[in-house]
Amino acid sequence: MNKNTNLAPTLADVARHAGVSTATVSRCLNSPDQVVERTRERVLEAVKELGYAPNFSARALAAKRTYTVGAVLPTMENAIFARGVQAFQEELHGLGYTLLVASSLYQSDVEEEQIRTLVARGADALLLIGYHRDPKVYRFLEKRGVPVMIAWAHHRGEMRASVGFDNFASMKELALTAIDLGHRKVAVISAEQASNDRARDRVLGVRAAMQECGLDPKDLALVETTYTVENGVVAFESLMQKTDRPTLVMCGNDVLAVGALRAARTLGLQVPQDVSITGFDDIELATVVDPPLTTVHVPHRDMGRRAARALVSMINGQHPPAAIKLETYLCMRDTLAAPNNRG
């Protein structure tokens, strides 16, 4: 054992403690399937007893990679991205990688700063949400040779590696279903669209459904805000103050929709008898609110797992995968029904 307790145990210390060579210890840690079980157990017990941690810097220098992947999320304040990122991290861990996460607060300049910081810290690849960002960011990543995977979005004809879903088509399908029930006065509570292509596509999906059903898309009542329950409350209240108030409020995600439900209850409105409310994402919150929320189910965990596998394959020199499109589906629960007045 290392006699100086102030010094971290070394590979040689582990080898002496386990009675094996340093090469055997290295194989146990890096390629455990190449070592017989009895020896492997002895080495791992020595690692545990000594509190040994591999020299990460040396490993990264030798392999010319850090075995870390960065992800820049728009927010970590609610559960929108939680399931997908959890599955992403689990899959990366199984492949021998560590995840570093940053948040941009939906601000493009902050996202660019976080991207550059993660690259400077040696991230082997990055997961980014949506396609929309300054082209110079993509040029920077290409110049540095850092693989990038786009998630939570899918655009037909987009050449960048991605795994996601069609936000436009998913929201359009929900809007068509609602309009078919008789809704003519439609409103949307959305995130700010300027730098958020997912939000923009969802609003466009509602407008397209309106036009297809003979409604004027210009009549869409639209409130843009940030994704919090409280902002959903405020936005819904503002919509209900209109003289010709909507019978259907479609929210850009479930977090805003839960805020809308809370506001409806405070205003003495029954959902869906007085007003219908829909969400998007199908996070756990959608099933525990009262009434349960009609929403769009997004395959978050499948998206996270597939993004991790694709990114690691890119790190290993394989060609970027074609854009992977995942399917969504409607969750018809209890917050959507025909309006009382079809006016």
N, C-alpha and C positions, 0 to 999 in steps of 0.2 A: 504494500500500500504506500501511497505517496506520504513521506514522513512530514512534509510541510503542509499542514492542513489549510494554509492560506492559498495554496496553489491548487488550481483545478486538476482533477485526475486526468491522466493522459491515456492514449491508446495502449502504450506500453504498460501502464499500471493495470489496466484491465486484463491484458495478456498474462501478466505475472500472477494476478489474483486468480485467474481461471486456469492457469497452467497450460496455456496454448501460445501459439505464435501471434504476433501482431497481424500477420496476413489473415489468419483464421478469424480474428476479431473483426477485421475489416470486411471479410466475406459475410460474416454473421449479420453485420449491420446493413450492408449494401446488397447482398445477394443471399439471403437466408436459406433459400431452397437448395443452395450448393453445399450446405453444411449438414452433417447428420444431426438428428434431433437431440441426442444426448449432449453433444458438444455445444450445440446452439443454446440449449437451456442453461448450461454451465456459464457460457459467456454472458448471456442476458442477465443471469443472476448477479454476476460480477458487476455488470453495468449498473444494475439497480443498487447494489450495496455501496458502490463507490460514488454514485451520483454522477457518472460520466455522461457528458454531452458531446457529440461529434463536433469537430472544428468546422463550422459551417463555411467560414471564409476559405479555408483550404480546399474544401470539397468544391465550392463554387469556382475557385480559380482553376482547379484541375479539370473540371467538367466544362468550363467556359459557360456556365449557367448558374443561376441562383436557386432554381427549383421553387421560385415564387411566381405567382400570377396576381396581377392587380385587377381590381374592379372599381370603376367609378360609378356610383349610384347617384341618381338625382336627389334622393332623400333617404334618411334612415329614421325619420320621425314617425312613420307608421308602417303597417304590415304589407304594403303594396308589393315590395320586392323580397319579402322575407323568405317565402317558401322556395322561390327560384334560386336565391343566393345560397340558402342552406343546402339545397341539393347540389349546387355547383361546388360548394366547399367540400361536401362529403365525397363527391366523385374525385375532386382534385387530391384529397387526402389519400384516397385509395390508390392513386397513381403516383404518389410520392411528392406532391406539391403542397405548398402552403399558400393560403390566400391572404392578400393585403387589400383592405377595403377603404375607400375614401368616398366622401359625399360632396356633391357640387352645389346643393341647395337650388337646383334648377337654374344656375347661373353659368353661362357659357364661359366667361372668363375664369371663374373658379374651377370649372371642369378642366380647362386647358392647363391651368396651374397644377392641378392634381395629376393629370396625365404626365406632364413633364417631370414632376417629382417622383412618381412611381417608376418611370423609366430611369431616372438618375439613380434611384436606389436599386436598380438592377432587375426589375421585373422582367421575366422572360416573355410575357405576353399580357394582353389586356382584354378585359371584358368591358364593353361600353353599351350604354342603353340608348337605342335609337340611332338613326343615321345622321341626324341634323347636327352639324358642327362646322366650324370654319375649315375650308379645304387645307389651310396651312397646317392644321393639326394632323390630318391624314398624311400630308407630305413629310412632316417631322417624323412620324412613326415609320413610314416607309424608308426614309433615309437611315433611321437607326436600326432597321431590320426587325422591328418588334411586331409579331403577329397580333392581329386584332380580330375579335369576334363581336359582332353586333347582336344584341338580344332584345326581346320584347317588340320586335318589329319585323315585318316582311313586306318588301316591295317587289312586285314582279319586274324582272329585268335588272334589278340591282345586282351589281357584280361583286360587291364586298361579301366576305364570309359572314353569314348570319344564321341565327336560329331564332325564329319568332313566329308571329301570327299576323294576319291581315287585320289591322285595326279598323280600317275603312269598312271592309266587308262585314266584320263582326258587328259593328255598331249599326250598320245599315240594316242587317237582318233583324236586330232587335227593334229598330225604329219601324220597319215595315210591319212587324208583328203587332206593335202598339197601334199604328195608324189603322191597320186592318180591323182593330177592335172598335174603331170609330173616333179616335182622337184626332182633332183638327187644330187644337191650340197647343202647340208643342214648345217646350223650353229645354235648354241645355245648361247645366252648370259644368264648366270645363276648366281645366288648367289653362294658363296663358299659352296661346298657340304659337307665338312668334318663334320660340326656340325649342318647341316640343312637338316633334313630328307625330308622335302617337296621339296626343290631344287633338292636333290639327286634323288628322285622318278620321278620328271619331266624330268630330263636328261635321266634317265633309260627308261622312256616311249618313248622318241624320238629314242633312240638306238633300242628298241624293235620293233618299227614301221619300222625302216630302215631294220632291219634283216628280218622282215616278208615280206617286199617288195623286197627282193633280193639285198639290198644295204649293203655294209660293214659298220657296226657301228663304226669301227675304223676310217672311213673317216669323221666322224662328226667333224666339226670345233667348238671348245668350248672355250669360254672366260668366266672366273669367275670374278665377281666384286661385289660390294655392291649395294643395291637397291636405286639408285638415277637417276634422269633424266640425269645429267651430265655424270655419269659413263656409262649410256646407249649410250651417244654420243661417248665417247672415245672407248668403246668396238666395236661399229659398225664401226667406222673409221678404227680400226685395222683389222677387218675382210675384209673390202673392199680393203685393201692394199695387200691382198693375190693375187698371180698370177692367181690361179684358184678360183676366189672369188665365194661365195655362191649366189644362186638365191633365197634362202629362209633363213631368219634369224628369229628363234623362240626365243622369250624372256621369261624369267622366270616369269615376271609379266608385268603389263601394264605400270608401271613407267619406266622400262628399255626400253620398246617398244616405248614410247613417245620420249625418248632420241634418239633411233635409227631412228625414223621418222624425227626428227630435223636434225640429221647428214646427212641423205639421201638428204634432201632438200639442205643443205649446199654444198654437193658434187655434186649437179646437177642431182641426180638420181630421176627418177619418180617411185612412189610406187602406184600400184604394177607392172607397166610395166617393170621396170628395175630390181627390187628386191621386193620380198614379205616380209612383216614383220607381226608377230603375237605376241600377248600378252597373259596374263593369269590373271584372277580375275574379269574382267568386272567392274572396278571401274568407277565412273562418267567421269573421264578423257578420258576413251576410246571412249566415244560418242561425245566429243566436239573437238577432234583433227581433222585435215584435212590431209588425208582422215580418216573417222571413222575406228577404229581399230578392226580387226578380233581377237577374243579372246575367252577365256573360261569363262562362267558365273559361279561364285561361289555364293551360297545362303547365303551370309554373315549374313543378319538379322535373318533369320530362325535359323542359327547356333548359333548366340548369344543368342536368346530367349530360345532355347532348352537347351543350356549349363547352363543358369541361373536357369531354373526350376529344372534341374537334380541335380545341386550342392546344391540347397536349400533342396531338398528332402534328399540328403545324409547327410546334416547337421542335419536334423531332425531324423536321425537314420534309414532311409530306405536303402535298399540294393542298391549298385551302379547299374545303368542301364547297359544293354548290350551296346556294341559299336554301336552308332547310325551313320548310313551311309546316307549322303545326296547326292542327285544327282546334277551333273553339266550338262551344255549343251554348245554346240558351238554357238557363236555369229558370224555368217558369215557376215562381213561388207565389207569394200572396200580396205583392204590392202593385201588381198591374192588373187592371180590369177595364171593361168598357166604361166610358164616362157617363155620368148621370144625364148630362145634356150634350147631345151629339152636335148641337148648333152647327 
